[in-house]
Amino acid sequence: MTKFGVATIHSTANDNSRFHVDLTGAGPFPQAQLPGSTALMIAGRCFIIYSRSDPGQDGKLNLGSVIHGVEAMRAAAKALKAEPQLRKHPGHKFAVTFEPDKASYRPGEPITLTMKIKNVGDQTVCFHDGGRQRGPRDNQFGFTAFRSGGFGKAVPDTGDPTNFGGRGSYGVLKPGDVFSKTVRLDSWFKFKDADTYQVTASYRLAFHEPDGKRYRVIWDDFATAECRVRVDAAK
């Protein structure tokens, strides 16, 4: 195939080391000649096709592939006459807190943390919320915990990380806005012993354009903060 259609190349890594190439209207392919598996040969390099549409009435397809490395990307972009879309930091500035719902807990008692992300920058930002919560816990969150106020051993994660996706939406934060969400920490840890636990919490952020063009991730990041959870001896 020498007719690649309209090509777009965009980065899928913050360091611009991995890219996705989409070909719209490639072909045409005679229906009888469509193989079960295909690859792209661009500028002397072979790229496996990971997505392929059904052929239109004109025999043309939409194809998708992945490019690893800047050198390979530049060669493909030149051959396809496509301007690569690189990632750059969107300029977000957040103040993040995770706070337990109580000052202290009994061993094994449920623990709820409230996360607050405040946009302390001067730009409106948009990120994806959801998509990892259809399971025993919301895996958009991540936690580590250490005994003795952070100077002891790590607490093992005894929760179930099984995840079947889930519904998602977009969180749009204008300057000064706050995004708040609660999470059950006992879905990760069972604090059975009296101690003060230093918890490092994170929330995965996939940023999108805030102007409605949200089909593509423009930056990956985490909102992180620390908090302490106190467990008193059972009476």
N, C-alpha and C positions, 0 to 999 in steps of 0.2 A: 504494500500500500504506500502510495506517495502523496495522497491527498489527505492531509491530517485535519482539515476543517479549521475551525477557529480554536486556537489554543490559549489557555490561561495557566499560569504557574504561580502558586502561592506557597509561602513558607509555612510549615507546620511545627517548627521548633523555634524557641526564643533566640537561639544562637545561629539561626539561619543555616542549619546543616542538613535539614531534611525538607523536602518539598512535595507538593501534590500537583500533578499536571492533569488538566481536564481538556479533552478534545471534543468539541461540539460539531456534529455534522461530518464526522470522518467517513471517508469512503467515496463512492458507494461500493458495497460488497454484494456480489451476486448471492442470492439467498442460498443456492445450492452449494456455494463454496465457503459458507461460514463454518469455521472449525469449532470444535468443542472448547479448546483452550487457545489463547492468542497472546502475542507479545508485540511490543512496539520496537522497531529498530530506528533510532533517531541519532544522527551524527555518529554512526558507527557503534552506538551503545544499545544494549538490549534492556528493555524495561518490561517487567511483568504487568499485565493488565489485571487490575483488581476489581474494576467495575465496568459493566457493559450494558447499555440499554438494548431493548429490542429494536430491530431495524425498522426504519420508517418505510413508507411506500416507495421512497426513492432509493432504498437500500443503504442509507446512511445511518451511522451509529454515533452515540455519545460514549466516549471511553475515558477511563480514569486510571492513572498509574502513580507510582511513588518514585521520586528521585532522591538518592542519597549523595550528599557531597556538593560543594559549591562548583567545582570544576565540571562535573557532569551536568549540573543545572545550567551553567552558562552555555555549554555546548548545545544542549537541547533548546534553550531559549533562543539562541542564534538561529538554529535550523528551523524552528517553528515561528520565528519572527514574533515572539511573545515577550512582553516586558514583565519580568518577575516581580511579584509583590512580596517584599521582605517585611519581616516583623521588626517593630521598634517599640520601645517602652511607651505605653499610652499616657504616662504622666500622672498616674494615680498616686494619691497620698492619703493613707488611712490611719486612723487611731483605732486599735482593736483591743477589746477586753473580753475575758471570759470570767464570769462570776458564779460561784455556787449559790444555790437558793437558801442555804442555811449556814450558820456559823460553825456548826459541828454536827456530826452524824454518829449513829450507833453502828457497830460492825455489821456489814451486809445491808445497811439501809439504802434505799434508792437515792441517787444523787442526780440532781438536774443542774446543768450549767446554762447560763444565758450568755450568748455571744452578742456583742454589739460592734458593728463596723461603722465608724463615722468618717464621712468624706471630709477631710480637713484640707483638701486641695482646692484649686480654683477651676477644675474641669468636671463636667458631668461624665460619669462612668457607667458602664453596663456590664453585668456579669450573669452567668447562668446559675440558677438556684434549683437544685433537684437533679434527678436522673440517676441517683445512686442509693435511693432509700427504700426500694421495694425488696425488703428482706428484714432480718432481725434488727438491723441498725442502719443509720444514715452514714454511709461510707464516704460522703463528701467531707465529713469530719475525720480527723486523725488525732490520736493522743499517745503520749508517753507519760509515765508516772514513776517517781522515785521516792523511796522511803526517806525518813529522817530529814524532811524539809529540803530534799534535793541532794543530800550527801550520802544516802544509802543506796541499796540495790534497786534495780528496776523491778517494777511490778509486772508480771506476765499478763499479756492480753489473753483473757480466757473467753472472750466473746466470739460470736459467729459472724465472720465477714461475708457470708453468702450474699450476693447482690444480683437482683434481676432487673436492674434499671429503675424506672419509675418516672412519673410525670415531672416535668420541669417548667420553669418560667424564667423570666428575665428580671433581675433586680437593677433598677436604674437609680443611681444616687447623684443628686445634684449637690453642689458644694454646701456643706452643713447638714445634709441629710444623714440619718442613721438607719442602718439595716439591723434588725434584731431577730434572733432565732434561738430556740432552746434545744437541748440535746441531753439524753440520759447517759451519764458517764458510766453507770453500772452496766451498760451494754458492752463495755470494754474491760472493766476491771471489777473484781470483787474485793473490796477493802475489808478484810476480815479481822485485821489486827489494829489495835489502837496505835495511832501514829499521826504525824503530819506529813502529807504527801504533796510533793511538788509536781504539778501537772503542766506539761507543755501541750497546748492545743493548737490545731491548725484547721483551716477550712479552705478547701480547694477552690480556686477562682479561675474560671475560663472567661476571659474578657471578650466582648463583642463591641461592634460599633454602636454607639448610643442613638444613632439617627434612624434606626429601623432596618439597616442592612445587617441583620444578625445571623445570617446563615453560616458565617465563617468565624472561627476563633482567631483573634488577633494577638493574644498574649495569654500565657499560663502563669499563674502565681498562687500564693497562699496567703491567707490572713492568719497571723499567728500571735499568740500571747501566752503568758504563764499565769497560773493561779495556784492557790494552796487549798487543799481539802483536809480538814481535821476530823479524825475519827477518835472518839473517846471510848474508854473501856465500857463494856456492857455492865449494867447494874442489875 
